Amino acid sequence: MATQKKEATAPSIGSYLSEPLTVGEPDVSGPLAVFPIFGVDATQRFVSFAQGRDVGAVTIKEIASASVRDLTVANAGDVPVLLYEGEEVLGGQQNRSFDDSLLVAPGTVITVPVSCVEAGRWDHSSHGVAYAASPHSSYPEMRRTKYEEKERRRAAGLRATPDQSEVWGLIDAKSARLGAFSPTHAMSDIYKQRRGDLQRLTEAVRLHDGQLGTLVAVAGRFCVLDFAARADVFATLHAPLVAGYALDALEALGREAEPARIESARGFVSLVCGAGMTERDSAGLGRDVTFAEDGIAGSALVNEDELVQMTAFPQNGSGGAGEAAVRSEGSRIRRPSMRRPRE
C-alpha cells in the first residue's frame, strides 16, 4: 500500500487567492500604524470562535486529563469554526491562547494545542467550565516568538510547539516593562491595567468595510500581518487583534521614527503572497502552510483550494527585515500567481 504523502510544496500563497490583495491607507495613532488589507471573500463558509459561541454552537473545555497544553473544541454547528493563532480564551483552570490556526469541522470534537497565559492559576473547581472569548489576542511580540520556536522545533524533528516557560517569561517581562501586576501572572491583567492607554491608542484604528486583514507597523517597523478570508469573520477578530498591536505599541510611545510607507506596505504584502510554501496535514480541515522567504516568514491555513487564514512576520525577529526586503526588491517585486485551476 502506498504511503500517504504528508507534506508538499505549493507554488505560492497567492496561488490560493482568486484576486490580488490590496492595501489601504493606514489608520495611525502615535507609534501604531494599521494598514487595512482587502480582497475577495472566500466562497466557503466558516465562522470565528466568538461567532460560534454566541449562537451556542461551539464549546471549548479542558480535556479529561486537564493538560496545560491542550484543550478540547466541540463544534455542534453546521459550518466550520476558525480558531485563530494567538487568540486568547478565558476561564477554565487557566487562560490559554491557541498555538495554531485550525478549522474545526461541523459535528466534530478535536483536541487543539494551546499555551498557558496565566501561570499562577490552576483552578480545579473550574474543570469542565466552558471557555469564553477574550476581548484581546496575544500581542505580536509573543506570537512571533511562539512561531519561531515552533519552526525551530519542527526543523529539529520535534513536535512543533512553543516553549511554555518562554511564554510565561514573555508575559512577566511585558508586565514589568509596562508596570502591570497580576497575582496569577495573567496576560489579560496587563490589558486590564493599561486599559485607558490602550483605548487612546486604538480609538483611531477602525474596521473598514470589506476588510480581510491588517499589516501593522510600530514605530515605523512592520511587526505582523493578519488575514482571515471572510470579512464577517475578520470583523470579530479585529478588535482583539488591534488590542494586541496596541500593547506592543505602548512600549514605543515617544519614540521618533520614520512612518511606514504605503509603498513598503504593498511591497510587504506582495512578498508574502509570492512566497513559496510548504503544506502539511492539519489537525482540523484543510492543510497547514508555512513559508519563509525574502525576509518574511509565517503560517497559513488553506481549505478547498482557498486561503482561509494567514499570519506573517518579519523574519528572524528583526522587526525591520520585511521592510528592508521590500526596499531591496524595489521594482523587482514579483506579482503572485493567482489560484491554480481545480483539477
Stockholm file with secondary structure:
# STOCKHOLM 1.0

chainA/1-343         MATQKKEATAPSIGSYLSEPLTVGEPDVSGPLAVFPIFGVDATQRFVSFAQGRDVGAVTIKEIASASVRDLTVANAGDVPVLLYEGEEVLGGQQNRSFDDSLLVAPGTVITVPVSCVEAGRWDHSSHGVAYAASPHSSYPEMRRTKYEEKERRRAAGLRATPDQSEVWGLIDAKSARLGAFSPTHAMSDIYKQRRGDLQRLTEAVRLHDGQLGTLVAVAGRFCVLDFAARADVFATLHAPLVAGYALDALEALGREAEPARIESARGFVSLVCGAGMTERDSAGLGRDVTFAEDGIAGSALVNEDELVQMTAFPQNGSGGAGEAAVRSEGSRIRRPSMRRPRE
#=GR chainA/1-343 SS CCCCCCEEEESCGGGGCSSCCEECCCEEETTEEEEEEECCCCSSCCEEHHHHHHTTCEEEEECTTCCTTEEEEEECSSSCEEECTTEEEECTTSCEEESSCEEECTTEEEEEEEEESBTTCCCGGGTTCCCEEEEEECCHHHHHHHHHHHHHHHHTTSCCCCCHHHHHHHHHHHHHHTTCCCTTCBHHHHHHHTHHHHHHHHTTCCCCTTEEEEEEEETTEEEEEEEESSHHHHHHHHHHHHHHHHHHHHTTTTCCCCCCCHHHHHHHHHHHHHCCEEEEECSSSSEEEEEEETTEEEEEEEETTEEEEEEEEEGGGCSSHHHHHHHHHGGGCCCCCCCCCCC
#=GC SS_cons         CCCCCCEEEESCGGGGCSSCCEECCCEEETTEEEEEEECCCCSSCCEEHHHHHHTTCEEEEECTTCCTTEEEEEECSSSCEEECTTEEEECTTSCEEESSCEEECTTEEEEEEEEESBTTCCCGGGTTCCCEEEEEECCHHHHHHHHHHHHHHHHTTSCCCCCHHHHHHHHHHHHHHTTCCCTTCBHHHHHHHTHHHHHHHHTTCCCCTTEEEEEEEETTEEEEEEEESSHHHHHHHHHHHHHHHHHHHHTTTTCCCCCCCHHHHHHHHHHHHHCCEEEEECSSSSEEEEEEETTEEEEEEEETTEEEEEEEEEGGGCSSHHHHHHHHHGGGCCCCCCCCCCC
//
